[in-house]
Amino acid sequence: MIGSLAGAASARVLRSLLFGVSTLEPAAFLLPAVGVLVAATLASLAPAVRAGALPPAEVLREE
């Protein structure tokens, strides 16, 4: 959220660096956010599945 606000605020500076993309184009803000969300979900999926497969009583007994 803070990054999106900072990006929108610095749109005038970025206007000279962008070619063929509007500085406030929604896709320019949404695609990176969705990409990070997908990467975080995929990175946490394997450990969550592995932890969910363990029996709780056995895990607590080991500690």
Secondary structure, DSSP 8 states (H G I E B T S, - for coil): -HHHHHHHHTHHHHHTT-SSS-TT-HHHHHHHHHHHHHHHHHHHHHHHHHHHTS-HHHHHHH-
